[in-house]
């Protein structure tokens, strides 16, 4: 399987490169780095357009930046290459546009704000808990170099709670640090009606906690990722499965769920 990696010199990109090199049935055929750096024995390019013109990967893995990810993903689909995207920051409208493009070309694509298997499981648990607990808040903690807040995973969790309660109204409202008001108390942002608090400090990697409150009890769901290697089994699974898809799948948990449904069928 011919795989190219965008953002190959970033924290997640380096892990992805090592995964590809360590997997017997993967072949690293190119990397993208905006500064033009390259790895020994592997063609390096400064843009995805150059990559897709020079080599034709089966799968393009993106760990670049929120500013670049939409253009990179769209370029991959236009070139007939299946994207597996771990970069967060895509707007809902952009995801819907990419999904429509993937369907029109009958190309598989995976966008996963988090490739952690624990995060995939906690999203399903959150949807279950949301049906029985009337109150919930989310706290997400990341390293201080993470650019987007709230995290894509926190938004995915908030959306899962909202969908379990019958809707996704509200979108993402307010900004961290905005003045409290009766309609928007000091709760970071409201994502689909769920308060989300974002912490950015050195020492953290990725940590997500959902706090559900009920009558006389509370329920805590939490996943802690302490090394970026934790994302690699999920990434490998997505790269392997994307060739079998003919549409875009958003979220690793939905990709795993599809396999369970196929197995039962």
Secondary structure, 3 states (H helix, E strand, C coil): CEEEEECCCCHHHHHHHHHHHHCCCCEEEEEECCCCCCCCCCCEECCHHHHHHHCCCCEEEECCCCCCHHHHHHHHHHCCCEEEECCCCCCHHHHHHHHHHHHHHCCCEEECCCCCHHHHHHHHHHHHHHCCCCEEEEEEEECCCCCCCCCHHHHHHHHHHHHHCCCCCCCEECCCCCCCCCCCCCCEEEECCEEEEEEECCCCCEEEEEEEEECCEEEEEEEEECCHHHHHHHHHHHHHHHCCCCCEEECHHHHHHHHHHHHHC
